[in-house]
Amino acid sequence: MASQSLLSFDEPEDRPAGQLHLWIVGGLAILSVALVCLALGSLAAAGLFAAALFAGLAVILSTRRQAALASAAPEADWPLLRVAAGASDEAVAVTGRGGALICANDRFAAWLGEFTNPGAADGDGRLAETERVAWRDGNAVAADVRIGGDAIDVEVTRAGYAQDHLVWRFRRAETIDLVDQARRLISGAAGRRLGEAGLMVALVAGDGTLLEANPVFLHRALGGLSARIDGQDFITLLTAGTDDLIRFANEGESASPLRFVQVPLRDDPDSDALFLLLDEHPGARASAAAEGHLNALLSMLPLGLALADRDGRFLFFNQAFEHAAGITPETRPVYPSDLVEKEDKGAVADAVRRFASGGTAFATDLAVRLKDRPDEPVALTIASARGLGDATVLLSLKDNSEEVKLKRQVAQATKMQAVGQLAGGVAHDFNNILTAIIGHCDLMMMRHSPGDSDYDDIQQIKHNSNRAAGLTRQLLAFSRQQTLRPQLLQVPDVVSEVSNLLKRLLGETVTLTVKHGRDLGTVRADPGQLEQVIVNLAVNSRDAMPDGGTLTIQTFAVPASQVKRIDSEIMPVVDYTALKIADTGTGIPPDIIGKVFEPFFTTKEVGKGTGLGLSTVYGIVKQTGGFIFADSVMGEGTSFTIYLPVHHAETAAAPAAKAAPAKANELWGTGTVLLVEDEDMVRAVAERALTRQGYAVVTASNGEEALELLEERDLAIDLLISDVVMPVMDGPTMVRTIREKLPDIPVLFMSGYAEEQLRRSIDLDRVAFLPKPFSVQQLAEAARDAAGLK
């Protein structure tokens, strides 16, 4: 087999553009010196001018060279990449910003049809969505993507020195096509072996067209091995004689009659089917050899099949049937009804008895519940089997547990996404209201001192407003729209920071045990949010142990090799640092554990839980790029395991020190501030707060009004404070327009949405961000810091 090659596009080329620029600049400099000499008529003056000119050029060239050296990154080793990916069984491609294809191997072109941007290859947009997620999260996977009629699994990883490339890996999805497998079995050695035992096999489409047949069938039904079967109608090859027995049409009534059994290959009874035919000798039963070969054929099929006799006893079932029904050597059933729950035994027994007696000609499907999986109904297909000796009933059982699980996960993810979008919108609007309430409380407290009759009331209003602000932060955390401040950290350090708080929260009846593993990798997470995750899980565990118990917090490393053995469909195979929080409480019932991360779902009494604790934990973990799983055994306890991907860096940055509170006189400012905010109540409180701090404030209700003010009044603006999302013209668009005339103006954006959600739109120079709701002091501190961005 010829080895694949890896084609590359847009490889850097050596160009002498830099040298040409140097010759041009040098020539112009010499010409300038000559002109100065002619104009002044003094060689001394021209010499001084030439020295100053060439000194300045030297400084500029040195600065540009240092900047180029500082920003240069090693080029990709494309020959090495060709060797690594050229012989891979996967299709591999590398794209850059904007979807430009940088390189790809031949298998990529064979599967996708051409060398093109993979993000635009499929019509339903799944690859484009996977590309967006990979740019955002660093990694994304998509299973069973249909490309050119094939099912492809896709994994996209963000990589490169500047994280500005995407590595695409495509591999064939592991799907089972029963029709294709049956076709290969019949046309191969298995078909010849069955023919040698006297068994004829034919694969027939749902419309009756003959698709494939083994050699003995072709010889008997079509007169030779060279006969074409394309388009042949299976029924026309058979005929019913005067004795009502079935024979091949071309052999006449003198030939041996046939007996056959139909094996449906899909759930639809009118779909493709496998027909097994034997010569019927009057008064003779099927030979043991033929039955043995039939059982061997059924054993090779991935569809769960079983045979039962006239009394309804099992004669045979293949391995796929055993797996689907949960049969073990210790629990081998005698009757099909032994597999199902008590409520379904009667229906299964009646159906088997009806088909065994020949009272029903067409197959039937029964929705039954198996003993080992009573919560998940499965489809049991029962059909009549004639001409197979003692076997009179054919049973088919499809293992759809993975399909049901996947459907449940998709429905859950869709519901969580919809609720998350709603929660994010509600939090944004609520943050604007809270900003006005908290701001007015701060302004009123400036006019009242402790001891005044109104001071305590104002303080209470602000306290409750801050509690409401905490609720909006939980909503944003659940919807994965909160502002995170990720740092490189060690998980045991975070556990140590929060241990003293946990001991006070857990009380005297709960024992806290902490265990740390070795060789833990550094993770990139927000330490404050990770502490909140630990506290929320610990408090839930405490409530699950009303009579006391043990809470165990354990950290351990999970290398990529172990992730492969876990065989998770959603976890990429990378190194993880795991955090496990386990209790010895009452446990979570199996019918509830799948709902614990849903928002507003709680098992606590009314007034004792909001139902946002675990959903907040879920949102923080997912936004950090990790995974969380819950396991529980009733009466023994519950454990939550969090997997955080290891951030491969040489050194972990130390947590940033908390800034000391600013003094009142340090918040005093000067200059003119342009305040742009579409919410009247937020604009009013921000204007009053900034005016109190010494700023001259000019306000506008939207971006267009702000541009008109700047054009009409010719204002000298020292600081621009603006909302991000506004009608007509948003904040970033307005800033870009203003900076065409005022390129050095600093900007402070404020928004009820999270910074991470707006990061792409506010990715500008000299820009600060202030999340809503904020207090008067927080606004003054942010304005002071933003003014220093010049």
Secondary structure, DSSP 8 states (H G I E B T S, - for coil): -----EEE-S-----THHHHHHHHHHHHHHHHHHHHHHHH--HHHHHHHHHHHHHHHHHHHHHHHHHHHHH------HHHHHHHHHT-SSEEEEE-GGG-EEEEEHHHHHHHSSSS-GGGSSTTSHHHHHHHHHHHHSEEEEEEEEETTEEEEEEEEEESTTS-EEEEEEEE-----HHHHHHHHHHSHHHHHHHHTT-EEEEE-TTSBEEEE-HHHHHHHHSSTT---TT-BTGGGEEE-TTS-EEETTT-TTS--EEEEEEESSSSTTS-EEEEEEE--TT----HHHHHHHHHHHHHSSSEEEEE-TTS-EEEE-HHHHHHHT--GGG--SSGGGGB-HHHHHHHHHHHHHHHTT---S-EEEEE-BSS-TTS-EEEEEEEEEEETTEEEEEEE---HHHHHHHHHHHHHHHHHHHHHHHHHHHHHHHHHHHHHHHHHHHHHHS--TTSTTHHHHHHHHHHHHHHHHHHHHHHHHTT-S----EEE-HHHHHHHHHHHHHHHH-SSEEEEEEE-SS---EEE-HHHHHHHHHHHHHHHHHT-TT-EEEEEEEEEE-HHHHHHHT-SSS-SS-EEEEEEEE-SS---HHHHTTTTSTT---S-TTS--S-HHHHHHHHHHHTT-EEEEEEETTTEEEEEEEEEB---SS------------GGGG---SEEEEE-S-HHHHHHHHHHHHHTT-EEEEESSHHHHHHHHHHH----SEEEEESS-SSS-HHHHHHHHTTT-TT--EEEEESS-HHHHTTTT--SSEEEEESS--HHHHHHHHHHHHTT-
